[in-house]
């Protein structure tokens, strides 16, 4: 009986964590992802950049997305 309650509680916690993760992704991560992609496109459009500078620019613009994804994953 006690084990069943523990299992049910763990299942509810798992469901809640999954819902929170979906909400964070939908309401926050996607916005940052869009900004990252727009930044990358601007890097590619810069005709004065070398190929290496374009890659560095894209990488720099992608860092906030990687950080928020790691934070969400670590937090849940």
N, C-alpha and C positions, 0 to 999 in steps of 0.2 A: 504494500500500500504506500509506504513512505517512498520507496524507489520510484513508483509510478508518478507521484507528485513531483519528485525531483526531475524526472524525465520531462514531464509536462512543462515545468517551469523553464527548463533549459530550452525546450522547443519554442516557448513564447519569447524568450530572450533572443534566440536566433532569428525568429521572424521579425522582431522589432529592430534588431541590428540591420537586417537586410533592407527593411523599409527605410531606415535612416540613411543607409548607404545610397539607395536609389534616389531619395530626395536630395541629398547632397550633390550627387552626380547631376541630376536634372537641373537643380536651381543654382549651382555654383560652378561645378567643374566644367560644364559645357560652355559657360560664358568665358572662362579662362582658356579653354581649348580653342574657342573661336578667335580670341585675341591672339593666341599663339600662332594659329594658322594665318591670320591676316598679317601678322608681323613677318612670318616666313615669306609670304608672297611679296611684301615690300622689299625684303632682302633680295629676292630674286630679280625684282624689277630695277634695282639699283645698278645701272650700267657702269658705274665707276668702280665697283667692287671687283676684286679678283675672285676666282673660284673659292679660294681659302677664306676670304673675307665673307663671302656669301654663307659658307658653311658655319663659320663662327657666329655670324649674325643670327642664323636660324637656330643654332644651338642655344644662344643666349636668350632668344625669345621663347624657347621651349622649356627653359628651366622652371619658371613659375608653375607650369602645368605639372611637371614631374614632382615638384615639391608638394603641391596640393594633393596629387594622387597618392603619394607616399604617406602623407598625413592622414588621409581618409582611410587608407588601408591599415595603417598602424593603429588608428583610433578605434577601429571596429574589428 
